[in-house]
Amino acid sequence: MPLKGYLDRSPVFYSFYTRGSLDLFCLNTPLLYLAGIFAILFLSVMMVVRRTIVGYKHTWMLGRRHRMNVSYKIFCGWDFTIQYHAAAKLKGSFIRNDIKLFLEEQNFSMREAKRTLKQWAHLYLLRVTLNLLVLSLLGGAFYLIHFATVKSQSTVATNDPLVKLLLQYLPPITITFINLFLPHVFRKISSFEDYSFTMQVNATLVRSIFLKLASLGIYLYFVIIGPPVGPNSPPKCRENQFGREMYKLCIFNFLITFCNTFFLNYPRKLLRKKYPSSFLARLLGKQHFLIPFNVLDLVYAQTVSWVGVYYCPLLPLIGTITLIVTLYIKKFMVLHCCEAEQRMFRASSSSVLFYFMLLLGLLMATVTLGFDLYNFTSKDSFSCGPFGEGRTVFNVTEECVLSLPSPAQSTLRYLASEAFAIPLILAEIIILTSYVSRGRANQKAIERLKDMLVMSSSDKRFLVKEHTTMVRRQRNPHQARSARIEENVPLNRHKDPPPRN
């Protein structure tokens, strides 16, 4: 049965990649399609895990116990290889902002140490109430996504094309607006919980991460289940429908970014510039470029690309193009629509959260793909794409294995059996043990090096003290000798001189 629509027949979606002239046992379109998708996911996992480990190692080595003091930031933080005025100005701004953030954290620690038991009780009660409010908002958002998905999948008898288009895009519109509005509500709620600024950012990020991933997961669940198929309903390619939903999410997320910049933030900036004392300008306030939220939007777009890459193979290319355009849109927003943030943000303290969210997105993509490989092979699914005509992922790979020589078949069966699991687990234990032992050895080496730095500082102070004493002795030997005696002899050993007769 021919598919409707130009995009359904284009290389964008799954149904285009049918089994053509390349139809050998181990060299055919289905296996090449699977190899390409698995290569994308495997390389993504390797790169994200590597960046997560590097970020965690940096955070662990520069944790709270190993932070540099203010004197080091002031006297040893300058880079003397800087030769240009712009670079020197940028470096000075970085040092100044780092000191501001450090002093703000120290001020918060002092205020926290002065709290009484009654203040702590009121604070914990307030935090519990606000967390219940956050859970209520999350529950309402998930129900709204469920309602929009069910409404979009229901058949409505209408001839209005605008209403049909609105129903088709109702779930992406709902998810995008929820992800755009609720993180700012979470940011406002965290400001009442009386955390430090870094803790406020991290708490907002955790809640926003859970919101974005959970909303996407709920939407995927209802899309995969789908409405019940009637006996007289025309057959449909469910893989194409799934890829179409991911395509809608990607495109609509980009459209929201474009409209938010040019139809909301830029007129808001013009209003504040021309009419700064108006009521509407004072109500809207200043526009700031919030780095954590913008990074979360990028991570969410990447997660959508990973989830839909199997059903929409060109979705990463579409995401790359939209990402390049988004870069220039954000640049315009920063330079022409936003003002500098007064409170500083240390990106290194939250970078591990961003990489961890990428890992969760990859896990969601692999779990969804593994579930769909079983679910989309049911009888009520219209056969399309590379695994049409009764072919599935499992029988295609089985045909390839049966066409191989006998030693290769035995090797592959052994690798897929339970007998191979025991040496594999032992090898993983040995590798993990070696890495853990190396990490502990590195931790001890770091502690010894820091002790050596402390001893080196003490030696330098002692040498400076001795040098000062020698200079004083050369200038005035008598006073230098008296000062040295008074400095080295304890107070209880000094005696009054005998009285003269």
C-alpha positions as CSV (number, residue, x, y, z in Angstrom):
1,M,0.0,0.0,0.0
2,P,1.6,3.3,-1.0
3,L,2.3,5.8,1.7
4,K,0.8,9.3,1.6
5,G,2.8,12.5,1.8
6,Y,6.1,13.6,0.2
7,L,8.1,13.3,3.4
8,D,6.9,9.7,4.0
9,R,8.5,8.7,0.7
10,S,11.6,10.8,1.2
11,P,15.0,9.8,2.7
12,V,14.0,11.6,5.9
13,F,11.9,8.7,7.3
14,Y,12.2,5.0,7.8
15,S,10.0,3.7,5.0
16,F,12.3,5.0,2.3
17,Y,15.0,2.5,3.0
18,T,13.5,-0.6,1.4
19,R,15.4,-3.7,0.5
20,G,16.6,-3.1,-3.0
21,S,19.1,-4.6,-5.4
22,L,21.7,-5.1,-2.5
23,D,20.2,-8.3,-1.2
24,L,23.0,-10.6,-0.1
25,F,22.9,-12.6,3.2
26,C,25.3,-10.4,5.1
27,L,25.4,-7.4,2.8
28,N,21.9,-5.9,2.5
29,T,20.0,-2.8,3.3
30,P,18.5,-3.9,6.7
31,L,21.9,-4.9,8.1
32,L,23.6,-1.8,6.8
33,Y,20.8,0.3,8.2
34,L,21.2,-1.4,11.6
35,A,25.0,-1.0,11.5
36,G,24.7,2.7,10.8
37,I,22.2,3.4,13.6
38,F,24.2,1.3,16.1
39,A,27.4,3.0,15.1
40,I,25.8,6.5,15.8
41,L,24.6,5.4,19.2
42,F,27.8,3.6,20.1
43,L,30.0,6.6,19.2
44,S,27.7,8.9,21.1
45,V,27.9,6.7,24.2
46,M,31.7,6.6,24.0
47,M,32.1,10.4,23.6
48,V,29.5,11.3,26.3
49,V,31.0,8.8,28.8
50,R,34.5,10.1,28.1
51,R,33.4,13.7,28.7
52,T,31.5,12.7,31.8
53,I,34.5,11.0,33.3
54,V,36.8,14.0,32.5
55,G,34.3,16.4,34.0
56,Y,33.8,14.2,37.1
57,K,37.6,13.9,37.6
58,H,38.0,17.7,37.3
59,T,35.2,18.2,39.9
60,W,36.6,15.6,42.2
61,M,40.2,17.0,42.1
62,L,38.9,20.5,42.6
63,G,36.2,19.7,45.2
64,R,35.4,21.6,48.3
65,R,38.4,20.3,50.2
66,H,40.9,21.4,47.6
67,R,39.6,24.9,46.7
68,M,42.2,27.6,46.5
69,N,42.0,30.5,48.9
70,V,41.5,34.1,48.1
71,S,45.2,35.0,48.4
72,Y,46.0,32.6,45.6
73,K,43.1,33.9,43.4
74,I,44.4,37.4,43.8
75,F,48.2,37.1,43.7
76,C,48.6,33.9,41.6
77,G,45.6,34.0,39.3
78,W,47.0,36.2,36.6
79,D,48.4,34.8,33.3
80,F,51.5,36.7,32.5
81,T,51.6,35.4,28.9
82,I,48.7,37.6,27.9
83,Q,49.7,40.1,25.3
84,Y,46.5,41.7,24.1
85,H,44.3,44.2,25.8
86,A,41.0,42.4,25.1
87,A,42.4,39.1,26.6
88,A,43.7,41.0,29.6
89,K,40.3,42.6,30.2
90,L,38.6,39.2,29.8
91,K,41.0,37.6,32.3
92,G,40.5,40.4,34.8
93,S,36.8,40.1,34.5
94,F,37.0,36.3,35.1
95,I,39.1,36.8,38.3
96,R,36.8,39.5,39.6
97,N,33.7,37.4,39.0
98,D,35.3,34.3,40.6
99,I,36.2,36.4,43.7
100,K,32.6,37.8,43.8
101,L,31.2,34.3,43.8
102,F,33.6,33.1,46.4
103,L,32.8,36.0,48.7
104,E,29.0,35.4,48.2
105,E,29.4,31.7,49.2
106,Q,31.4,32.7,52.3
107,N,28.8,35.2,53.3
108,F,26.1,32.5,52.9
109,S,28.1,30.1,55.0
110,M,28.4,32.7,57.8
111,R,24.7,33.4,57.8
112,E,23.9,29.7,57.8
113,A,26.2,29.1,60.8
114,K,24.2,31.7,62.8
115,R,20.8,30.1,62.4
116,T,19.0,29.0,65.5
117,L,17.0,25.8,65.9
118,K,13.7,27.6,65.4
119,Q,14.9,29.1,62.2
120,W,16.1,25.7,60.9
121,A,12.7,24.2,61.7
122,H,10.8,27.0,59.9
123,L,13.2,26.6,56.9
124,Y,12.8,22.8,56.6
125,L,9.0,23.2,56.9
126,L,9.1,25.8,54.1
127,R,11.3,23.5,51.9
128,V,9.0,20.6,52.4
129,T,6.0,22.7,51.4
130,L,7.8,24.1,48.3
131,N,8.8,20.6,47.2
132,L,5.2,19.4,47.5
133,L,4.3,22.4,45.2
134,V,7.0,21.3,42.7
135,L,5.6,17.7,42.7
136,S,2.1,19.1,42.2
137,L,3.3,21.1,39.2
138,L,5.1,18.1,37.7
139,G,2.0,15.9,38.1
140,G,-0.2,18.6,36.4
141,A,2.3,18.9,33.6
142,F,2.4,15.1,33.0
143,Y,-1.4,14.9,33.0
144,L,-1.5,17.8,30.5
145,I,0.9,15.9,28.2
146,H,-1.3,12.8,28.6
147,F,-4.4,14.8,27.7
148,A,-2.8,16.4,24.7
149,T,-1.5,13.1,23.4
150,V,-4.8,11.3,23.7
151,K,-6.6,14.3,22.1
152,S,-4.2,14.3,19.2
153,Q,-4.6,10.6,18.6
154,S,-8.4,10.7,18.7
155,T,-10.3,11.0,15.5
156,V,-12.2,14.3,15.3
157,A,-14.7,14.7,12.5
158,T,-13.8,18.1,11.2
159,N,-13.0,19.5,7.8
160,D,-11.1,22.5,9.0
161,P,-7.4,22.1,8.1
162,L,-6.3,24.5,10.8
163,V,-8.0,22.4,13.5
164,K,-6.4,19.2,12.1
165,L,-3.0,20.9,12.1
166,L,-3.5,22.1,15.6
167,L,-4.5,18.6,16.8
168,Q,-1.5,17.0,15.1
169,Y,0.9,19.5,16.7
170,L,-0.9,19.6,20.1
171,P,1.5,17.3,22.0
172,P,4.7,19.1,20.7
173,I,3.2,22.5,21.5
174,T,2.2,21.3,25.0
175,I,5.6,19.8,25.8
176,T,7.5,22.8,24.5
177,F,5.5,25.3,26.4
178,I,5.8,23.2,29.6
179,N,9.5,22.9,29.2
180,L,9.7,26.7,28.5
181,F,7.6,27.8,31.4
182,L,8.1,25.4,34.4
183,P,11.9,25.7,34.7
184,H,11.5,29.5,35.4
185,V,8.9,28.6,38.0
186,F,11.3,26.1,39.6
187,R,14.0,28.9,39.5
188,K,11.7,31.2,41.4
189,I,10.7,28.5,43.9
190,S,14.4,27.7,44.6
191,S,15.1,31.3,45.5
192,F,12.7,31.0,48.5
193,E,14.4,27.9,49.8
194,D,17.3,29.8,51.1
195,Y,20.1,27.8,49.5
196,S,23.4,29.1,48.3
197,F,23.4,30.4,44.7
198,T,25.2,27.3,43.4
199,M,22.8,25.0,45.2
200,Q,19.9,27.0,43.8
201,V,21.2,26.5,40.3
202,N,21.8,22.8,40.9
203,A,18.3,22.2,42.4
204,T,16.7,24.0,39.5
205,L,18.7,22.0,37.1
206,V,17.7,18.7,38.7
207,R,14.1,19.5,38.7
208,S,14.2,20.8,35.1
209,I,16.1,17.6,34.0
210,F,13.5,15.4,35.6
211,L,10.7,17.5,33.9
212,K,12.2,17.3,30.4
213,L,13.1,13.6,30.5
214,A,10.0,12.5,32.2
215,S,7.7,14.6,29.9
216,L,9.5,13.1,26.9
217,G,9.3,9.6,28.3
218,I,5.5,9.9,29.0
219,Y,5.0,11.2,25.5
220,L,7.0,8.3,24.0
221,Y,5.0,5.8,26.1
222,F,1.7,7.0,24.7
223,V,3.0,7.2,21.2
224,I,4.4,3.7,21.3
225,I,1.2,2.2,22.7
226,G,-0.9,4.2,20.2
227,P,-4.7,4.1,19.8
228,P,-6.3,0.7,19.2
229,V,-6.4,-0.2,15.6
230,G,-9.8,-1.1,14.2
231,P,-10.5,-3.9,11.8
232,N,-11.5,-1.6,9.0
233,S,-8.7,0.9,9.6
234,P,-6.2,1.3,6.7
235,P,-2.7,-0.1,7.5
236,K,-0.1,2.4,8.7
237,C,3.6,2.4,9.0
238,R,4.0,2.9,12.8
239,E,7.8,3.5,12.5
240,N,7.0,6.5,10.2
241,Q,4.5,7.8,12.7
242,F,7.0,7.6,15.5
243,G,9.7,9.3,13.4
244,R,7.2,12.0,12.5
245,E,6.5,12.8,16.1
246,M,10.2,13.2,16.8
247,Y,10.5,15.4,13.7
248,K,7.7,17.6,15.0
249,L,9.4,17.9,18.4
250,C,12.7,18.9,16.8
251,I,11.1,21.5,14.4
252,F,8.7,23.0,16.9
253,N,11.5,23.3,19.5
254,F,13.5,25.4,16.9
255,L,10.4,27.5,16.0
256,I,9.9,28.3,19.7
257,T,13.5,29.4,20.0
258,F,13.1,31.7,17.0
259,C,9.8,33.2,18.1
260,N,10.9,33.6,21.7
261,T,13.9,35.7,20.5
262,F,12.4,37.8,17.7
263,F,8.8,38.2,18.8
264,L,9.2,38.3,22.6
265,N,12.7,39.2,23.9
266,Y,13.6,41.7,21.2
267,P,10.3,43.8,21.5
268,R,10.8,43.6,25.2
269,K,14.2,45.1,24.9
270,L,12.9,47.9,22.6
271,L,10.1,48.6,25.0
272,R,12.6,49.0,27.9
273,K,14.9,51.1,25.8
274,K,12.2,53.6,24.5
275,Y,9.8,53.6,27.5
276,P,11.9,52.6,30.5
277,S,9.5,54.2,33.1
278,S,6.3,52.6,31.7
279,F,4.3,50.2,33.8
280,L,4.7,47.3,31.3
281,A,8.5,47.8,31.1
282,R,8.8,47.7,34.8
283,L,6.5,44.7,35.0
284,L,8.5,42.7,32.5
285,G,11.9,43.6,34.1
286,K,15.3,43.0,32.6
287,Q,16.1,40.1,30.4
288,H,19.1,37.9,31.3
289,F,20.7,35.1,29.4
290,L,20.4,32.1,31.7
291,I,23.2,29.7,30.8
292,P,21.9,26.6,32.6
293,F,18.5,26.8,30.9
294,N,19.9,27.3,27.4
295,V,22.3,24.4,27.9
296,L,19.3,22.2,29.0
297,D,17.5,23.1,25.8
298,L,20.4,22.0,23.8
299,V,20.7,18.7,25.7
300,Y,16.9,18.1,25.3
301,A,17.2,18.7,21.5
302,Q,20.1,16.2,21.3
303,T,18.0,13.6,23.3
304,V,15.2,14.0,20.8
305,S,17.6,13.4,17.9
306,W,18.9,10.2,19.6
307,V,15.5,8.9,20.3
308,G,14.3,9.4,16.7
309,V,17.4,8.5,14.8
310,Y,16.2,5.0,14.1
311,Y,12.8,6.1,12.7
312,C,14.0,9.4,11.1
313,P,17.7,8.7,10.0
314,L,18.2,12.3,8.8
315,L,17.0,13.8,12.1
316,P,20.7,14.3,13.3
317,L,21.4,16.3,10.1
318,I,18.2,18.4,10.7
319,G,19.2,18.8,14.3
320,T,22.7,19.9,13.3
321,I,21.3,22.6,10.9
322,T,18.9,23.9,13.5
323,L,21.7,23.9,16.0
324,I,23.9,26.1,13.8
325,V,21.0,28.5,13.2
326,T,20.2,28.4,16.9
327,L,23.8,29.5,17.7
328,Y,23.4,32.7,15.7
329,I,19.9,33.3,17.2
330,K,21.3,33.0,20.7
331,K,24.2,35.3,19.8
332,F,21.8,37.9,18.6
333,M,19.8,37.4,21.8
334,V,22.8,37.9,24.0
335,L,24.2,41.0,22.2
336,H,20.9,42.8,21.5
337,C,18.3,41.5,24.0
338,C,19.9,40.6,27.3
339,E,21.8,42.5,30.0
340,A,24.7,41.2,32.1
341,E,23.7,39.0,35.0
342,Q,24.7,40.4,38.4
343,R,25.1,37.1,40.1
344,M,27.8,34.9,38.8
345,F,27.5,31.2,37.8
346,R,30.3,28.7,38.0
347,A,29.7,26.4,35.1
348,S,32.2,23.7,36.2
349,S,30.0,22.9,39.3
350,S,27.1,21.8,37.0
351,S,28.8,20.5,33.9
352,V,28.7,16.9,35.3
353,L,24.9,17.3,35.5
354,F,24.7,18.2,31.9
355,Y,26.7,15.2,30.8
356,F,24.7,13.0,33.1
357,M,21.5,14.2,31.5
358,L,23.0,13.3,28.1
359,L,23.7,9.8,29.4
360,L,20.1,9.6,30.6
361,G,19.0,10.7,27.2
362,L,21.1,8.0,25.5
363,L,19.7,5.4,27.9
364,M,16.2,6.5,27.1
365,A,17.0,6.2,23.3
366,T,18.4,2.7,23.7
367,V,15.6,1.5,25.9
368,T,13.0,2.9,23.5
369,L,14.7,1.3,20.5
370,G,15.0,-2.0,22.3
371,F,11.3,-2.0,23.2
372,D,10.2,-0.9,19.8
373,L,12.1,-3.7,18.0
374,Y,9.7,-6.1,19.8
375,N,6.6,-3.9,19.7
376,F,6.7,-2.9,16.1
377,T,6.9,-6.5,14.8
378,S,3.3,-7.2,15.8
379,K,0.7,-8.3,13.3
380,D,-1.3,-5.1,13.4
381,S,1.8,-3.1,12.2
382,F,2.1,-2.3,8.5
383,S,5.3,-3.7,7.1
384,C,7.5,-1.0,5.7
385,G,11.1,0.1,5.4
386,P,14.1,-2.2,5.4
387,F,12.3,-4.8,7.5
388,G,9.2,-5.2,5.4
389,E,7.7,-8.3,3.8
390,G,7.8,-10.3,7.0
391,R,11.4,-9.6,7.9
392,T,12.5,-8.5,11.3
393,V,15.7,-7.5,13.0
394,F,16.1,-11.0,14.4
395,N,15.5,-13.2,11.4
396,V,17.6,-11.0,9.1
397,T,20.6,-11.3,11.5
398,E,19.9,-15.0,11.9
399,E,20.0,-15.5,8.1
400,C,23.4,-13.7,8.0
401,V,24.8,-15.9,10.8
402,L,23.6,-19.1,9.1
403,S,25.4,-18.1,5.9
404,L,28.8,-17.8,7.6
405,P,31.3,-20.7,7.8
406,S,31.0,-23.2,10.6
407,P,33.8,-21.8,12.8
408,A,32.4,-18.3,12.6
409,Q,28.9,-19.6,13.5
410,S,30.4,-21.4,16.6
411,T,32.3,-18.3,17.7
412,L,29.2,-16.0,17.4
413,R,27.0,-18.6,19.2
414,Y,29.6,-18.8,22.0
415,L,29.8,-15.0,22.3
416,A,26.0,-14.9,22.6
417,S,25.7,-17.7,25.1
418,E,25.7,-17.7,28.9
419,A,29.1,-19.5,29.0
420,F,30.8,-16.3,27.7
421,A,29.2,-14.2,30.4
422,I,31.5,-15.7,33.2
423,P,34.8,-14.7,31.6
424,L,33.3,-11.4,30.5
425,I,32.2,-10.6,34.1
426,L,35.6,-11.6,35.5
427,A,37.4,-9.4,32.9
428,E,35.1,-6.5,33.9
429,I,35.8,-7.1,37.6
430,I,39.6,-7.0,36.9
431,I,39.4,-3.9,34.8
432,L,37.2,-2.1,37.3
433,T,39.4,-3.1,40.2
434,S,42.5,-1.8,38.4
435,Y,40.8,1.5,37.7
436,V,39.5,1.8,41.3
437,S,43.0,1.0,42.7
438,R,44.5,3.5,40.3
439,G,42.0,6.2,41.5
440,R,42.8,5.6,45.1
441,A,46.5,5.7,44.4
442,N,46.1,9.0,42.6
443,Q,44.0,10.3,45.5
444,K,46.8,9.5,47.9
445,A,49.4,11.1,45.6
446,I,47.3,14.2,45.4
447,E,47.1,14.4,49.2
448,R,50.9,14.0,49.5
449,L,51.5,16.7,46.9
450,K,49.2,19.1,48.7
451,D,51.1,18.3,52.0
452,M,54.3,19.0,50.1
453,L,52.9,22.3,48.9
454,V,52.0,23.2,52.5
455,M,55.5,22.3,53.7
456,S,57.0,24.3,50.8
457,S,55.0,27.4,51.9
458,S,56.3,26.9,55.5
459,D,59.9,26.6,54.3
460,K,59.5,29.8,52.3
461,R,58.1,31.7,55.2
462,F,61.0,30.4,57.4
463,L,63.6,31.4,54.8
464,V,62.1,34.9,54.5
465,K,62.1,35.2,58.2
466,E,65.8,34.2,58.4
467,H,66.7,36.5,55.6
468,T,65.0,39.4,57.4
469,T,66.9,38.6,60.6
470,M,70.3,38.5,58.7
471,V,69.6,41.9,57.1
472,R,68.7,43.4,60.5
473,R,71.9,41.9,62.0
474,Q,74.1,43.5,59.3
475,R,72.5,46.9,59.8
476,N,72.4,46.9,63.6
477,P,74.1,43.8,65.2
478,H,73.1,44.7,68.8
479,Q,69.4,45.3,68.2
480,A,69.3,42.3,65.9
481,R,70.8,40.1,68.6
482,S,68.4,41.4,71.2
483,A,65.4,40.9,68.9
484,R,66.6,37.3,68.1
485,I,66.9,36.5,71.8
486,E,63.5,37.9,72.6
487,E,62.0,36.0,69.7
488,N,63.5,32.6,70.4
489,V,63.6,32.5,74.3
490,P,60.3,31.7,76.0
491,L,58.6,34.2,78.2
492,N,59.0,32.2,81.4
493,R,62.8,32.1,81.0
494,H,63.2,35.9,81.0
495,K,64.3,37.2,84.4
496,D,64.6,40.7,85.7
497,P,68.2,42.0,86.0
498,P,69.6,42.3,89.5
499,P,69.3,45.7,91.1
500,R,72.5,47.8,91.1
501,N,73.9,49.1,94.3
